[in-house]
Structure formats: C-alpha cells, structure tokens
Amino acid sequence: MENDELLKKLVFNRKKTGFKTKYKDKKFIEAYTVKHSKFIYFQTLEWIFKRCRKKNQSFINIDFFKTKRLSLYFDIYTKLYIGFMKNEEFLSLVPSYSEYIENVFITIEKINSKEFDIVYYVKNQNGKLKRVRLTKKEVSIKEKELDGFTNAEVRFMKYLIEDKFYLQKNQIRAVKEKIKELRV
C-alpha cells in the first residue's frame, strides 16, 4: 500500500475498520474503543477555587490542597487560583511594577516536583498578562503570551471576582508559610 493511500484510509475511515494489527493479545485494544468522558477544565478550576474556602470564606484551607485527589489536579494544572488582590496592595509588594493594572490573580503554583510558591498573575489595562513571582532574592516578572492558556484561565477567573475572594498581604504570607508543608 502506498503512503498516500494509507494516509487517506487512516483519515477518512472513521470506524477504522479493515486495518490489520499485528498485535493479537487481549491486552492490546484500538484507541477508538476506549470509553471516555469530557474533562471539564474550567468548571473544575472554579470548583477547586471555591472549595479551598469552604470551611472559612475569608481564608484558604491548605489541608484541602493536601488531599490525594488534589495532588492529581496539581499535575494537570500546575497552578491553582486561590484569590485576588487589590491593585494598591500588590503595588506595595512590588513597588517597581510600573504598568496600569486591571486585576491581580493569586495562585499556588507548582514550581518543580517538590516546591510550591505563591505566584501573581497581573492583567494590565493594555491586555497583557504578567507572571510575577517574589522570592527572597528577586522579583521575577515574565510576560505571558496573549493566546496562551494562562490568559484563557485568567479570562475565565475574572468572572469569579467578588469581595469575599480578595486576600490581604498578611493572609498571603500565612498561606506562603503553610504551602511549605505541601508535598505531592
């Protein structure tokens, strides 16, 4: 069979019938036979966001992030949104930030396999999104792509902004201390 002919057969044969596989063992199955359900990404992100505050609306329940179920989500998302911050308060943390701010989103981000940290995503009035991470040594500011996935997440999260989800600097410091206990 020619390559073009095989490609046409693969693309246009929806049921994938007529293909002979050299694997005959019961352990091997065709991918199209696997039953699956949709993974509702943004609704799950919202569920995690609201659930981490279920016990106490004004503060983050770090124990929720320690559950086995949530450790799986950290592998998928790498960052989980925990709240928002007033622009003035963010500027007091990062006085060198010179752009006009629209919103500040606060996340717990998986930095590497053993480290978590608080990371801020700042949506500017010009539409650009910046990732801001504060460490003891420096302030790291990186621009995110306009068509990137983080931008899509932020567009979704802005619809969840309510006064009860704003965090103060002292609350963020407390969360930062507590996430040192997280181990995935």
C-alpha positions as a Markdown table, in Angstrom:
| # | Residue | x | y | z |
|---|---|---|---|---|
| 1 | Met | 0.0 | 0.0 | 0.0 |
| 2 | Glu | 1.4 | 3.5 | -0.9 |
| 3 | Asn | 1.8 | 6.1 | 1.8 |
| 4 | Asp | -0.8 | 8.4 | 0.3 |
| 5 | Glu | -3.3 | 5.6 | 0.1 |
| 6 | Leu | -2.6 | 4.6 | 3.7 |
| 7 | Leu | -3.0 | 8.2 | 4.9 |
| 8 | Lys | -6.3 | 8.6 | 3.2 |
| 9 | Lys | -7.5 | 5.3 | 4.6 |
| 10 | Leu | -6.5 | 6.4 | 8.1 |
| 11 | Val | -8.0 | 9.9 | 7.9 |
| 12 | Phe | -11.3 | 9.1 | 6.1 |
| 13 | Asn | -12.1 | 5.7 | 7.6 |
| 14 | Arg | -14.0 | 6.8 | 10.8 |
| 15 | Lys | -14.6 | 3.4 | 12.2 |
| 16 | Lys | -11.1 | 2.3 | 11.5 |
| 17 | Thr | -12.3 | -1.0 | 10.1 |
| 18 | Gly | -10.3 | -3.0 | 7.7 |
| 19 | Phe | -7.0 | -2.4 | 9.4 |
| 20 | Lys | -5.0 | -5.4 | 10.5 |
| 21 | Thr | -2.9 | -5.1 | 13.6 |
| 22 | Lys | 0.0 | -7.4 | 14.3 |
| 23 | Tyr | -0.9 | -7.4 | 18.0 |
| 24 | Lys | -3.4 | -10.2 | 18.8 |
| 25 | Asp | -3.1 | -10.3 | 22.6 |
| 26 | Lys | -6.2 | -9.3 | 24.7 |
| 27 | Lys | -4.1 | -6.6 | 26.4 |
| 28 | Phe | -3.9 | -4.6 | 23.2 |
| 29 | Ile | -7.0 | -2.6 | 22.1 |
| 30 | Glu | -7.7 | 0.0 | 19.5 |
| 31 | Ala | -7.8 | 3.6 | 20.8 |
| 32 | Tyr | -11.2 | 4.3 | 19.3 |
| 33 | Thr | -12.7 | 1.6 | 21.5 |
| 34 | Val | -11.7 | 3.3 | 24.8 |
| 35 | Lys | -14.7 | 4.9 | 26.5 |
| 36 | His | -14.1 | 8.3 | 28.0 |
| 37 | Ser | -15.9 | 11.3 | 29.4 |
| 38 | Lys | -15.2 | 15.0 | 28.9 |
| 39 | Phe | -12.9 | 16.7 | 31.3 |
| 40 | Ile | -14.5 | 20.0 | 32.2 |
| 41 | Tyr | -11.4 | 22.1 | 32.7 |
| 42 | Phe | -12.7 | 25.5 | 33.7 |
| 43 | Gln | -15.5 | 24.2 | 35.9 |
| 44 | Thr | -13.0 | 22.1 | 37.8 |
| 45 | Leu | -10.8 | 25.1 | 38.2 |
| 46 | Glu | -13.8 | 27.0 | 39.7 |
| 47 | Trp | -14.7 | 24.1 | 41.9 |
| 48 | Ile | -11.2 | 24.0 | 43.4 |
| 49 | Phe | -11.1 | 27.8 | 43.8 |
| 50 | Lys | -14.4 | 27.8 | 45.8 |
| 51 | Arg | -13.8 | 24.5 | 47.6 |
| 52 | Cys | -10.5 | 25.7 | 49.1 |
| 53 | Arg | -12.5 | 28.2 | 51.1 |
| 54 | Lys | -15.5 | 26.1 | 52.0 |
| 55 | Lys | -14.7 | 25.9 | 55.8 |
| 56 | Asn | -13.8 | 29.6 | 56.1 |
| 57 | Gln | -14.8 | 32.0 | 53.3 |
| 58 | Ser | -12.1 | 34.5 | 54.3 |
| 59 | Phe | -9.1 | 32.2 | 54.3 |
| 60 | Ile | -7.6 | 29.3 | 52.3 |
| 61 | Asn | -7.9 | 25.7 | 53.6 |
| 62 | Ile | -4.4 | 24.3 | 53.0 |
| 63 | Asp | -5.5 | 20.9 | 54.1 |
| 64 | Phe | -7.8 | 20.7 | 51.1 |
| 65 | Phe | -4.7 | 21.0 | 48.9 |
| 66 | Lys | -3.0 | 18.1 | 50.7 |
| 67 | Thr | -5.7 | 15.6 | 49.8 |
| 68 | Lys | -4.8 | 12.8 | 47.4 |
| 69 | Arg | -7.5 | 14.0 | 44.9 |
| 70 | Leu | -6.0 | 17.5 | 44.7 |
| 71 | Ser | -2.5 | 16.2 | 44.2 |
| 72 | Leu | -3.7 | 14.8 | 40.9 |
| 73 | Tyr | -5.0 | 18.2 | 39.9 |
| 74 | Phe | -1.7 | 19.8 | 40.6 |
| 75 | Asp | -0.2 | 17.5 | 38.0 |
| 76 | Ile | -2.7 | 18.7 | 35.4 |
| 77 | Tyr | -3.0 | 22.4 | 36.3 |
| 78 | Thr | 0.4 | 23.2 | 37.8 |
| 79 | Lys | -1.2 | 26.3 | 39.3 |
| 80 | Leu | -4.4 | 26.7 | 41.2 |
| 81 | Tyr | -6.1 | 30.0 | 41.7 |
| 82 | Ile | -6.8 | 30.9 | 45.3 |
| 83 | Gly | -7.9 | 34.5 | 45.2 |
| 84 | Phe | -7.4 | 38.1 | 44.1 |
| 85 | Met | -5.6 | 41.1 | 45.3 |
| 86 | Lys | -6.3 | 44.8 | 45.3 |
| 87 | Asn | -4.1 | 46.7 | 42.9 |
| 88 | Glu | -2.8 | 49.1 | 45.6 |
| 89 | Glu | -1.8 | 46.2 | 47.9 |
| 90 | Phe | 0.0 | 44.5 | 45.0 |
| 91 | Leu | 1.9 | 47.7 | 44.3 |
| 92 | Ser | 3.0 | 47.9 | 47.9 |
| 93 | Leu | 4.5 | 44.4 | 47.5 |
| 94 | Val | 6.1 | 45.2 | 44.1 |
| 95 | Pro | 6.7 | 49.0 | 44.0 |
| 96 | Ser | 8.8 | 48.7 | 40.9 |
| 97 | Tyr | 5.8 | 47.5 | 38.9 |
| 98 | Ser | 5.0 | 50.4 | 36.6 |
| 99 | Glu | 2.2 | 49.3 | 34.3 |
| 100 | Tyr | -1.5 | 50.1 | 34.7 |
| 101 | Ile | -3.2 | 47.1 | 36.4 |
| 102 | Glu | -6.6 | 45.8 | 35.8 |
| 103 | Asn | -6.7 | 42.7 | 38.0 |
| 104 | Val | -4.3 | 40.7 | 40.2 |
| 105 | Phe | -4.8 | 36.9 | 40.5 |
| 106 | Ile | -3.2 | 34.9 | 43.2 |
| 107 | Thr | -2.2 | 31.3 | 42.6 |
| 108 | Ile | -0.4 | 28.4 | 44.3 |
| 109 | Glu | 2.0 | 27.2 | 41.6 |
| 110 | Lys | 3.9 | 24.0 | 41.4 |
| 111 | Ile | 7.5 | 25.3 | 40.7 |
| 112 | Asn | 9.1 | 21.9 | 40.5 |
| 113 | Ser | 8.3 | 18.4 | 41.8 |
| 114 | Lys | 8.9 | 19.4 | 45.4 |
| 115 | Glu | 8.3 | 23.1 | 45.6 |
| 116 | Phe | 5.2 | 25.2 | 45.6 |
| 117 | Asp | 5.0 | 29.0 | 45.8 |
| 118 | Ile | 2.6 | 31.9 | 45.6 |
| 119 | Val | 2.6 | 33.4 | 42.1 |
| 120 | Tyr | 0.7 | 36.5 | 41.0 |
| 121 | Tyr | -0.8 | 36.9 | 37.5 |
| 122 | Val | -1.3 | 40.6 | 36.7 |
| 123 | Lys | -3.7 | 41.5 | 33.9 |
| 124 | Asn | -2.7 | 45.0 | 32.7 |
| 125 | Gln | -5.1 | 47.5 | 31.2 |
| 126 | Asn | -3.4 | 47.2 | 27.9 |
| 127 | Gly | -4.4 | 43.5 | 27.8 |
| 128 | Lys | -1.0 | 42.0 | 28.6 |
| 129 | Leu | -0.6 | 39.4 | 31.3 |
| 130 | Lys | 2.5 | 39.2 | 33.5 |
| 131 | Arg | 3.6 | 36.4 | 35.8 |
| 132 | Val | 5.1 | 37.8 | 39.0 |
| 133 | Arg | 7.0 | 35.7 | 41.5 |
| 134 | Leu | 8.5 | 37.1 | 44.6 |
| 135 | Thr | 11.5 | 35.3 | 46.1 |
| 136 | Lys | 13.9 | 36.4 | 48.9 |
| 137 | Lys | 16.5 | 37.2 | 46.2 |
| 138 | Glu | 14.5 | 38.9 | 43.5 |
| 139 | Val | 11.2 | 39.8 | 41.8 |
| 140 | Ser | 10.7 | 37.8 | 38.7 |
| 141 | Ile | 8.3 | 39.3 | 36.1 |
| 142 | Lys | 7.6 | 37.4 | 32.9 |
| 143 | Glu | 5.2 | 38.3 | 30.1 |
| 144 | Lys | 2.7 | 35.6 | 29.1 |
| 145 | Glu | 1.6 | 35.0 | 25.6 |
| 146 | Leu | -1.7 | 36.7 | 24.6 |
| 147 | Asp | -3.0 | 33.5 | 23.0 |
| 148 | Gly | -1.6 | 31.2 | 25.8 |
| 149 | Phe | -3.6 | 29.0 | 28.1 |
| 150 | Thr | -2.9 | 31.1 | 31.2 |
| 151 | Asn | -4.6 | 34.0 | 29.5 |
| 152 | Ala | -7.6 | 31.8 | 28.9 |
| 153 | Glu | -7.7 | 30.8 | 32.5 |
| 154 | Val | -7.5 | 34.4 | 33.7 |
| 155 | Arg | -10.3 | 35.5 | 31.3 |
| 156 | Phe | -12.4 | 32.8 | 33.0 |
| 157 | Met | -11.3 | 33.6 | 36.5 |
| 158 | Lys | -12.2 | 37.3 | 36.2 |
| 159 | Tyr | -15.9 | 36.3 | 36.3 |
| 160 | Leu | -15.4 | 34.9 | 39.8 |
| 161 | Ile | -14.1 | 38.2 | 41.3 |
| 162 | Glu | -16.0 | 39.1 | 44.4 |
| 163 | Asp | -15.0 | 41.0 | 47.5 |
| 164 | Lys | -15.0 | 37.8 | 49.6 |
| 165 | Phe | -12.2 | 36.3 | 47.5 |
| 166 | Tyr | -9.7 | 39.2 | 47.9 |
| 167 | Leu | -6.7 | 38.3 | 50.1 |
| 168 | Gln | -4.7 | 40.7 | 52.2 |
| 169 | Lys | -0.9 | 40.7 | 52.4 |
| 170 | Asn | -0.9 | 39.0 | 55.9 |
| 171 | Gln | -3.1 | 36.2 | 54.6 |
| 172 | Ile | -0.9 | 35.6 | 51.6 |
| 173 | Arg | 2.2 | 35.5 | 53.9 |
| 174 | Ala | 0.4 | 32.9 | 56.1 |
| 175 | Val | -0.6 | 30.8 | 53.0 |
| 176 | Lys | 3.0 | 31.0 | 51.7 |
| 177 | Glu | 4.3 | 29.6 | 55.0 |
| 178 | Lys | 1.7 | 26.8 | 55.0 |
| 179 | Ile | 2.3 | 25.7 | 51.5 |
| 180 | Lys | 5.8 | 24.7 | 52.5 |
| 181 | Glu | 4.0 | 21.7 | 54.0 |
| 182 | Leu | 2.6 | 20.6 | 50.6 |
| 183 | Arg | 4.3 | 17.6 | 49.2 |
| 184 | Val | 2.9 | 16.0 | 46.0 |
